[in-house]
């Protein structure tokens, strides 16, 4: 069941039978651990995403040998 966003708000969907509301837009984390990417920029990207309502972040220990 998709939720409709109004007034520029983040759309959310219910995750399976958990009842948890997950943002329809996620932030991938693969690029956040690049050695050439400044750590402060990575932090700013994540904080901006969370501040705008994103609560689905895709991360894995396998991304950049755990740096992401």
PyMOL Python script that loads the backbone (N, CA, C, O; Angstrom):
from pymol import cmd

cmd.read_pdbstr("""\
ATOM      1  N   UNK A   1       0.844  -1.174   0.000  1.00  0.00           N
ATOM      2  CA  UNK A   1       0.000   0.000   0.000  1.00  0.00           C
ATOM      3  C   UNK A   1       0.895   1.245   0.000  1.00  0.00           C
ATOM      4  O   UNK A   1       1.669   1.445   0.936  1.00  0.00           O
ATOM      5  N   UNK A   2       0.802   2.040  -0.986  1.00  0.00           N
ATOM      6  CA  UNK A   2       1.624   3.241  -1.114  1.00  0.00           C
ATOM      7  C   UNK A   2       0.929   4.424  -0.450  1.00  0.00           C
ATOM      8  O   UNK A   2      -0.283   4.605  -0.575  1.00  0.00           O
ATOM      9  N   UNK A   3       1.700   5.202   0.237  1.00  0.00           N
ATOM     10  CA  UNK A   3       1.170   6.418   0.855  1.00  0.00           C
ATOM     11  C   UNK A   3       1.410   7.584  -0.090  1.00  0.00           C
ATOM     12  O   UNK A   3       2.441   7.652  -0.761  1.00  0.00           O
ATOM     13  N   UNK A   4       0.469   8.482  -0.136  1.00  0.00           N
ATOM     14  CA  UNK A   4       0.597   9.656  -0.981  1.00  0.00           C
ATOM     15  C   UNK A   4       1.180  10.803  -0.165  1.00  0.00           C
ATOM     16  O   UNK A   4       0.715  11.095   0.936  1.00  0.00           O
ATOM     17  N   UNK A   5       2.197  11.445  -0.715  1.00  0.00           N
ATOM     18  CA  UNK A   5       2.806  12.584  -0.034  1.00  0.00           C
ATOM     19  C   UNK A   5       2.135  13.866  -0.494  1.00  0.00           C
ATOM     20  O   UNK A   5       1.751  14.007  -1.655  1.00  0.00           O
ATOM     21  N   UNK A   6       2.003  14.780   0.425  1.00  0.00           N
ATOM     22  CA  UNK A   6       1.421  16.083   0.102  1.00  0.00           C
ATOM     23  C   UNK A   6       2.385  17.176   0.541  1.00  0.00           C
ATOM     24  O   UNK A   6       3.158  17.001   1.483  1.00  0.00           O
ATOM     25  N   UNK A   7       2.330  18.279  -0.141  1.00  0.00           N
ATOM     26  CA  UNK A   7       3.133  19.446   0.235  1.00  0.00           C
ATOM     27  C   UNK A   7       4.630  19.155   0.298  1.00  0.00           C
ATOM     28  O   UNK A   7       5.328  19.700   1.152  1.00  0.00           O
ATOM     29  N   UNK A   8       5.125  18.309  -0.590  1.00  0.00           N
ATOM     30  CA  UNK A   8       6.551  18.025  -0.628  1.00  0.00           C
ATOM     31  C   UNK A   8       7.053  17.140   0.489  1.00  0.00           C
ATOM     32  O   UNK A   8       8.263  17.046   0.698  1.00  0.00           O
ATOM     33  N   UNK A   9       6.167  16.492   1.207  1.00  0.00           N
ATOM     34  CA  UNK A   9       6.572  15.613   2.292  1.00  0.00           C
ATOM     35  C   UNK A   9       7.037  14.267   1.744  1.00  0.00           C
ATOM     36  O   UNK A   9       6.654  13.865   0.645  1.00  0.00           O
ATOM     37  N   UNK A  10       7.848  13.591   2.509  1.00  0.00           N
ATOM     38  CA  UNK A  10       8.368  12.287   2.122  1.00  0.00           C
ATOM     39  C   UNK A  10       7.232  11.251   2.112  1.00  0.00           C
ATOM     40  O   UNK A  10       6.487  11.142   3.086  1.00  0.00           O
ATOM     41  N   UNK A  11       7.099  10.496   1.017  1.00  0.00           N
ATOM     42  CA  UNK A  11       6.113   9.406   1.015  1.00  0.00           C
ATOM     43  C   UNK A  11       6.664   8.192   1.760  1.00  0.00           C
ATOM     44  O   UNK A  11       7.853   7.886   1.670  1.00  0.00           O
ATOM     45  N   UNK A  12       5.805   7.515   2.484  1.00  0.00           N
ATOM     46  CA  UNK A  12       6.190   6.330   3.249  1.00  0.00           C
ATOM     47  C   UNK A  12       5.321   5.151   2.846  1.00  0.00           C
ATOM     48  O   UNK A  12       4.216   5.314   2.329  1.00  0.00           O
ATOM     49  N   UNK A  13       5.844   3.971   3.093  1.00  0.00           N
ATOM     50  CA  UNK A  13       5.099   2.730   2.869  1.00  0.00           C
ATOM     51  C   UNK A  13       5.276   1.854   4.093  1.00  0.00           C
ATOM     52  O   UNK A  13       6.285   1.943   4.793  1.00  0.00           O
ATOM     53  N   UNK A  14       4.299   1.015   4.346  1.00  0.00           N
ATOM     54  CA  UNK A  14       4.385   0.080   5.462  1.00  0.00           C
ATOM     55  C   UNK A  14       5.233  -1.110   5.021  1.00  0.00           C
ATOM     56  O   UNK A  14       5.023  -1.668   3.944  1.00  0.00           O
ATOM     57  N   UNK A  15       6.190  -1.491   5.861  1.00  0.00           N
ATOM     58  CA  UNK A  15       7.099  -2.582   5.561  1.00  0.00           C
ATOM     59  C   UNK A  15       6.466  -3.912   5.951  1.00  0.00           C
ATOM     60  O   UNK A  15       6.409  -4.272   7.126  1.00  0.00           O
ATOM     61  N   UNK A  16       5.994  -4.630   4.938  1.00  0.00           N
ATOM     62  CA  UNK A  16       5.390  -5.949   5.168  1.00  0.00           C
ATOM     63  C   UNK A  16       4.322  -5.917   6.235  1.00  0.00           C
ATOM     64  O   UNK A  16       3.442  -5.056   6.226  1.00  0.00           O
ATOM     65  N   UNK A  17       4.404  -6.862   7.156  1.00  0.00           N
ATOM     66  CA  UNK A  17       3.436  -6.945   8.252  1.00  0.00           C
ATOM     67  C   UNK A  17       3.961  -6.322   9.539  1.00  0.00           C
ATOM     68  O   UNK A  17       3.358  -6.487  10.600  1.00  0.00           O
ATOM     69  N   UNK A  18       5.080  -5.609   9.454  1.00  0.00           N
ATOM     70  CA  UNK A  18       5.702  -5.062  10.656  1.00  0.00           C
ATOM     71  C   UNK A  18       4.985  -3.832  11.193  1.00  0.00           C
ATOM     72  O   UNK A  18       5.063  -3.535  12.385  1.00  0.00           O
ATOM     73  N   UNK A  19       4.293  -3.122  10.323  1.00  0.00           N
ATOM     74  CA  UNK A  19       3.660  -1.875  10.726  1.00  0.00           C
ATOM     75  C   UNK A  19       4.612  -0.692  10.688  1.00  0.00           C
ATOM     76  O   UNK A  19       4.191   0.446  10.896  1.00  0.00           O
ATOM     77  N   UNK A  20       5.882  -0.943  10.425  1.00  0.00           N
ATOM     78  CA  UNK A  20       6.871   0.131  10.351  1.00  0.00           C
ATOM     79  C   UNK A  20       6.699   0.918   9.065  1.00  0.00           C
ATOM     80  O   UNK A  20       6.491   0.338   7.999  1.00  0.00           O
ATOM     81  N   UNK A  21       6.784   2.231   9.164  1.00  0.00           N
ATOM     82  CA  UNK A  21       6.692   3.100   7.994  1.00  0.00           C
ATOM     83  C   UNK A  21       8.095   3.400   7.490  1.00  0.00           C
ATOM     84  O   UNK A  21       8.931   3.928   8.223  1.00  0.00           O
ATOM     85  N   UNK A  22       8.341   3.061   6.242  1.00  0.00           N
ATOM     86  CA  UNK A  22       9.657   3.225   5.635  1.00  0.00           C
ATOM     87  C   UNK A  22       9.529   4.212   4.477  1.00  0.00           C
ATOM     88  O   UNK A  22       8.571   4.165   3.706  1.00  0.00           O
ATOM     89  N   UNK A  23      10.507   5.102   4.370  1.00  0.00           N
ATOM     90  CA  UNK A  23      10.461   6.089   3.291  1.00  0.00           C
ATOM     91  C   UNK A  23      10.506   5.388   1.937  1.00  0.00           C
ATOM     92  O   UNK A  23      11.224   4.406   1.750  1.00  0.00           O
ATOM     93  N   UNK A  24       9.729   5.911   1.006  1.00  0.00           N
ATOM     94  CA  UNK A  24       9.678   5.334  -0.342  1.00  0.00           C
ATOM     95  C   UNK A  24      10.975   5.604  -1.104  1.00  0.00           C
ATOM     96  O   UNK A  24      11.255   4.954  -2.111  1.00  0.00           O
ATOM     97  N   UNK A  25      11.753   6.551  -0.627  1.00  0.00           N
ATOM     98  CA  UNK A  25      13.057   6.867  -1.209  1.00  0.00           C
ATOM     99  C   UNK A  25      14.118   6.482  -0.196  1.00  0.00           C
ATOM    100  O   UNK A  25      14.012   6.819   0.984  1.00  0.00           O
ATOM    101  N   UNK A  26      15.138   5.780  -0.655  1.00  0.00           N
ATOM    102  CA  UNK A  26      16.215   5.368   0.231  1.00  0.00           C
ATOM    103  C   UNK A  26      17.527   6.024  -0.166  1.00  0.00           C
ATOM    104  O   UNK A  26      17.664   6.566  -1.263  1.00  0.00           O
ATOM    105  N   UNK A  27      18.487   5.964   0.746  1.00  0.00           N
ATOM    106  CA  UNK A  27      19.824   6.471   0.474  1.00  0.00           C
ATOM    107  C   UNK A  27      20.771   5.290   0.412  1.00  0.00           C
ATOM    108  O   UNK A  27      20.953   4.575   1.398  1.00  0.00           O
ATOM    109  N   UNK A  28      21.373   5.090  -0.748  1.00  0.00           N
ATOM    110  CA  UNK A  28      22.373   4.043  -0.886  1.00  0.00           C
ATOM    111  C   UNK A  28      23.668   4.474  -0.225  1.00  0.00           C
ATOM    112  O   UNK A  28      24.032   5.650  -0.272  1.00  0.00           O
ATOM    113  N   UNK A  29      24.364   3.534   0.388  1.00  0.00           N
ATOM    114  CA  UNK A  29      25.566   3.881   1.119  1.00  0.00           C
ATOM    115  C   UNK A  29      26.862   3.410   0.497  1.00  0.00           C
ATOM    116  O   UNK A  29      27.933   3.627   1.066  1.00  0.00           O
ATOM    117  N   UNK A  30      26.791   2.778  -0.643  1.00  0.00           N
ATOM    118  CA  UNK A  30      27.992   2.219  -1.264  1.00  0.00           C
ATOM    119  C   UNK A  30      29.070   3.267  -1.466  1.00  0.00           C
ATOM    120  O   UNK A  30      30.245   3.012  -1.205  1.00  0.00           O
ATOM    121  N   UNK A  31      28.677   4.441  -1.927  1.00  0.00           N
ATOM    122  CA  UNK A  31      29.638   5.495  -2.260  1.00  0.00           C
ATOM    123  C   UNK A  31      30.181   6.239  -1.037  1.00  0.00           C
ATOM    124  O   UNK A  31      31.178   6.952  -1.153  1.00  0.00           O
ATOM    125  N   UNK A  32      29.561   6.092   0.111  1.00  0.00           N
ATOM    126  CA  UNK A  32      29.933   6.895   1.274  1.00  0.00           C
ATOM    127  C   UNK A  32      31.277   6.507   1.880  1.00  0.00           C
ATOM    128  O   UNK A  32      31.833   7.277   2.664  1.00  0.00           O
ATOM    129  N   UNK A  33      31.803   5.360   1.547  1.00  0.00           N
ATOM    130  CA  UNK A  33      33.067   4.934   2.105  1.00  0.00           C
ATOM    131  C   UNK A  33      34.248   5.080   1.167  1.00  0.00           C
ATOM    132  O   UNK A  33      35.339   4.594   1.464  1.00  0.00           O
ATOM    133  N   UNK A  34      34.045   5.742   0.039  1.00  0.00           N
ATOM    134  CA  UNK A  34      35.159   5.963  -0.885  1.00  0.00           C
ATOM    135  C   UNK A  34      36.259   6.746  -0.181  1.00  0.00           C
ATOM    136  O   UNK A  34      35.982   7.714   0.528  1.00  0.00           O
ATOM    137  N   UNK A  35      37.496   6.331  -0.374  1.00  0.00           N
ATOM    138  CA  UNK A  35      38.616   7.029   0.242  1.00  0.00           C
ATOM    139  C   UNK A  35      38.734   8.464  -0.253  1.00  0.00           C
ATOM    140  O   UNK A  35      39.199   9.341   0.474  1.00  0.00           O
ATOM    141  N   UNK A  36      38.312   8.700  -1.494  1.00  0.00           N
ATOM    142  CA  UNK A  36      38.416  10.051  -2.048  1.00  0.00           C
ATOM    143  C   UNK A  36      37.270  10.963  -1.603  1.00  0.00           C
ATOM    144  O   UNK A  36      37.289  12.161  -1.888  1.00  0.00           O
ATOM    145  N   UNK A  37      36.274  10.409  -0.906  1.00  0.00           N
ATOM    146  CA  UNK A  37      35.136  11.202  -0.430  1.00  0.00           C
ATOM    147  C   UNK A  37      35.396  11.617   1.016  1.00  0.00           C
ATOM    148  O   UNK A  37      35.612  10.767   1.880  1.00  0.00           O
ATOM    149  N   UNK A  38      35.374  12.900   1.271  1.00  0.00           N
ATOM    150  CA  UNK A  38      35.614  13.442   2.602  1.00  0.00           C
ATOM    151  C   UNK A  38      34.570  12.916   3.590  1.00  0.00           C
ATOM    152  O   UNK A  38      33.377  12.898   3.284  1.00  0.00           O
ATOM    153  N   UNK A  39      35.012  12.494   4.758  1.00  0.00           N
ATOM    154  CA  UNK A  39      34.109  11.954   5.770  1.00  0.00           C
ATOM    155  C   UNK A  39      33.042  12.970   6.159  1.00  0.00           C
ATOM    156  O   UNK A  39      31.888  12.592   6.363  1.00  0.00           O
ATOM    157  N   UNK A  40      33.391  14.231   6.265  1.00  0.00           N
ATOM    158  CA  UNK A  40      32.416  15.262   6.626  1.00  0.00           C
ATOM    159  C   UNK A  40      31.316  15.388   5.577  1.00  0.00           C
ATOM    160  O   UNK A  40      30.161  15.654   5.911  1.00  0.00           O
ATOM    161  N   UNK A  41      31.680  15.197   4.302  1.00  0.00           N
ATOM    162  CA  UNK A  41      30.670  15.230   3.244  1.00  0.00           C
ATOM    163  C   UNK A  41      29.733  14.038   3.375  1.00  0.00           C
ATOM    164  O   UNK A  41      28.523  14.180   3.200  1.00  0.00           O
ATOM    165  N   UNK A  42      30.277  12.866   3.679  1.00  0.00           N
ATOM    166  CA  UNK A  42      29.441  11.677   3.883  1.00  0.00           C
ATOM    167  C   UNK A  42      28.456  11.906   5.020  1.00  0.00           C
ATOM    168  O   UNK A  42      27.279  11.563   4.908  1.00  0.00           O
ATOM    169  N   UNK A  43      28.934  12.480   6.103  1.00  0.00           N
ATOM    170  CA  UNK A  43      28.069  12.766   7.253  1.00  0.00           C
ATOM    171  C   UNK A  43      26.988  13.763   6.867  1.00  0.00           C
ATOM    172  O   UNK A  43      25.831  13.603   7.258  1.00  0.00           O
ATOM    173  N   UNK A  44      27.348  14.788   6.107  1.00  0.00           N
ATOM    174  CA  UNK A  44      26.371  15.783   5.672  1.00  0.00           C
ATOM    175  C   UNK A  44      25.300  15.162   4.777  1.00  0.00           C
ATOM    176  O   UNK A  44      24.122  15.501   4.892  1.00  0.00           O
ATOM    177  N   UNK A  45      25.706  14.256   3.888  1.00  0.00           N
ATOM    178  CA  UNK A  45      24.750  13.564   3.006  1.00  0.00           C
ATOM    179  C   UNK A  45      23.739  12.784   3.838  1.00  0.00           C
ATOM    180  O   UNK A  45      22.534  12.865   3.599  1.00  0.00           O
ATOM    181  N   UNK A  46      24.232  12.035   4.808  1.00  0.00           N
ATOM    182  CA  UNK A  46      23.345  11.210   5.638  1.00  0.00           C
ATOM    183  C   UNK A  46      22.414  12.092   6.478  1.00  0.00           C
ATOM    184  O   UNK A  46      21.211  11.837   6.540  1.00  0.00           O
ATOM    185  N   UNK A  47      22.955  13.106   7.111  1.00  0.00           N
ATOM    186  CA  UNK A  47      22.120  13.980   7.953  1.00  0.00           C
ATOM    187  C   UNK A  47      21.066  14.713   7.140  1.00  0.00           C
ATOM    188  O   UNK A  47      19.940  14.894   7.602  1.00  0.00           O
ATOM    189  N   UNK A  48      21.419  15.133   5.939  1.00  0.00           N
ATOM    190  CA  UNK A  48      20.453  15.812   5.074  1.00  0.00           C
ATOM    191  C   UNK A  48      19.325  14.860   4.700  1.00  0.00           C
ATOM    192  O   UNK A  48      18.154  15.239   4.716  1.00  0.00           O
ATOM    193  N   UNK A  49      19.684  13.616   4.360  1.00  0.00           N
ATOM    194  CA  UNK A  49      18.667  12.625   4.006  1.00  0.00           C
ATOM    195  C   UNK A  49      17.713  12.381   5.175  1.00  0.00           C
ATOM    196  O   UNK A  49      16.496  12.360   4.989  1.00  0.00           O
ATOM    197  N   UNK A  50      18.254  12.200   6.364  1.00  0.00           N
ATOM    198  CA  UNK A  50      17.422  11.955   7.552  1.00  0.00           C
ATOM    199  C   UNK A  50      16.559  13.175   7.859  1.00  0.00           C
ATOM    200  O   UNK A  50      15.378  13.036   8.177  1.00  0.00           O
ATOM    201  N   UNK A  51      17.138  14.363   7.766  1.00  0.00           N
ATOM    202  CA  UNK A  51      16.374  15.591   8.021  1.00  0.00           C
ATOM    203  C   UNK A  51      15.216  15.756   7.051  1.00  0.00           C
ATOM    204  O   UNK A  51      14.206  16.374   7.387  1.00  0.00           O
ATOM    205  N   UNK A  52      15.353  15.214   5.865  1.00  0.00           N
ATOM    206  CA  UNK A  52      14.288  15.325   4.861  1.00  0.00           C
ATOM    207  C   UNK A  52      13.314  14.158   4.896  1.00  0.00           C
ATOM    208  O   UNK A  52      12.428  14.063   4.047  1.00  0.00           O
ATOM    209  N   UNK A  53      13.471  13.268   5.871  1.00  0.00           N
ATOM    210  CA  UNK A  53      12.489  12.210   6.081  1.00  0.00           C
ATOM    211  C   UNK A  53      12.893  10.830   5.609  1.00  0.00           C
ATOM    212  O   UNK A  53      12.106   9.893   5.738  1.00  0.00           O
ATOM    213  N   UNK A  54      14.080  10.670   5.069  1.00  0.00           N
ATOM    214  CA  UNK A  54      14.511   9.341   4.628  1.00  0.00           C
ATOM    215  C   UNK A  54      14.904   8.527   5.852  1.00  0.00           C
ATOM    216  O   UNK A  54      15.727   8.955   6.661  1.00  0.00           O
ATOM    217  N   UNK A  55      14.307   7.350   5.974  1.00  0.00           N
ATOM    218  CA  UNK A  55      14.668   6.462   7.072  1.00  0.00           C
ATOM    219  C   UNK A  55      15.044   5.070   6.573  1.00  0.00           C
ATOM    220  O   UNK A  55      15.162   4.133   7.363  1.00  0.00           O
ATOM    221  N   UNK A  56      15.233   4.939   5.263  1.00  0.00           N
ATOM    222  CA  UNK A  56      15.739   3.698   4.676  1.00  0.00           C
ATOM    223  C   UNK A  56      17.116   3.989   4.102  1.00  0.00           C
ATOM    224  O   UNK A  56      17.247   4.724   3.123  1.00  0.00           O
ATOM    225  N   UNK A  57      18.142   3.410   4.716  1.00  0.00           N
ATOM    226  CA  UNK A  57      19.513   3.574   4.258  1.00  0.00           C
ATOM    227  C   UNK A  57      20.061   2.197   3.916  1.00  0.00           C
ATOM    228  O   UNK A  57      20.019   1.283   4.740  1.00  0.00           O
ATOM    229  N   UNK A  58      20.571   2.051   2.713  1.00  0.00           N
ATOM    230  CA  UNK A  58      21.095   0.775   2.238  1.00  0.00           C
ATOM    231  C   UNK A  58      22.596   0.745   2.470  1.00  0.00           C
ATOM    232  O   UNK A  58      23.349   1.452   1.801  1.00  0.00           O
ATOM    233  N   UNK A  59      23.029  -0.072   3.416  1.00  0.00           N
ATOM    234  CA  UNK A  59      24.449  -0.196   3.739  1.00  0.00           C
ATOM    235  C   UNK A  59      24.796  -1.672   3.906  1.00  0.00           C
ATOM    236  O   UNK A  59      23.937  -2.504   4.201  1.00  0.00           O
ATOM    237  N   UNK A  60      26.064  -1.969   3.712  1.00  0.00           N
ATOM    238  CA  UNK A  60      26.538  -3.335   3.844  1.00  0.00           C
ATOM    239  C   UNK A  60      27.991  -3.317   4.280  1.00  0.00           C
ATOM    240  O   UNK A  60      28.754  -2.435   3.886  1.00  0.00           O
ATOM    241  N   UNK A  61      28.373  -4.289   5.094  1.00  0.00           N
ATOM    242  CA  UNK A  61      29.777  -4.419   5.487  1.00  0.00           C
ATOM    243  C   UNK A  61      30.658  -4.660   4.263  1.00  0.00           C
ATOM    244  O   UNK A  61      31.853  -4.365   4.287  1.00  0.00           O
ATOM    245  N   UNK A  62      30.075  -5.188   3.207  1.00  0.00           N
ATOM    246  CA  UNK A  62      30.840  -5.475   1.993  1.00  0.00           C
ATOM    247  C   UNK A  62      31.167  -4.229   1.168  1.00  0.00           C
ATOM    248  O   UNK A  62      32.033  -4.275   0.293  1.00  0.00           O
ATOM    249  N   UNK A  63      30.490  -3.132   1.436  1.00  0.00           N
ATOM    250  CA  UNK A  63      30.750  -1.904   0.681  1.00  0.00           C
ATOM    251  C   UNK A  63      32.078  -1.295   1.129  1.00  0.00           C
ATOM    252  O   UNK A  63      32.225  -0.903   2.287  1.00  0.00           O
ATOM    253  N   UNK A  64      33.026  -1.217   0.229  1.00  0.00           N
ATOM    254  CA  UNK A  64      34.323  -0.579   0.500  1.00  0.00           C
ATOM    255  C   UNK A  64      35.007  -1.150   1.748  1.00  0.00           C
ATOM    256  O   UNK A  64      35.536  -0.411   2.578  1.00  0.00           O
ATOM    257  N   UNK A  65      34.984  -2.473   1.858  1.00  0.00           N
ATOM    258  CA  UNK A  65      35.635  -3.176   2.989  1.00  0.00           C
ATOM    259  C   UNK A  65      35.149  -2.675   4.335  1.00  0.00           C
ATOM    260  O   UNK A  65      35.935  -2.567   5.276  1.00  0.00           O
ATOM    261  N   UNK A  66      33.868  -2.370   4.439  1.00  0.00           N
ATOM    262  CA  UNK A  66      33.271  -1.958   5.702  1.00  0.00           C
ATOM    263  C   UNK A  66      33.330  -0.472   5.975  1.00  0.00           C
ATOM    264  O   UNK A  66      32.775  -0.012   6.973  1.00  0.00           O
ATOM    265  N   UNK A  67      33.990   0.298   5.117  1.00  0.00           N
ATOM    266  CA  UNK A  67      34.103   1.737   5.349  1.00  0.00           C
ATOM    267  C   UNK A  67      32.772   2.455   5.156  1.00  0.00           C
ATOM    268  O   UNK A  67      32.538   3.503   5.758  1.00  0.00           O
ATOM    269  N   UNK A  68      31.907   1.904   4.328  1.00  0.00           N
ATOM    270  CA  UNK A  68      30.619   2.554   4.088  1.00  0.00           C
ATOM    271  C   UNK A  68      29.681   2.319   5.242  1.00  0.00           C
ATOM    272  O   UNK A  68      28.545   2.790   5.220  1.00  0.00           O
TER     273      UNK A  68
END
""", "prot")
cmd.dss("prot")
cmd.show_as("cartoon", "prot")
cmd.util.cbc("prot")
cmd.orient("prot")
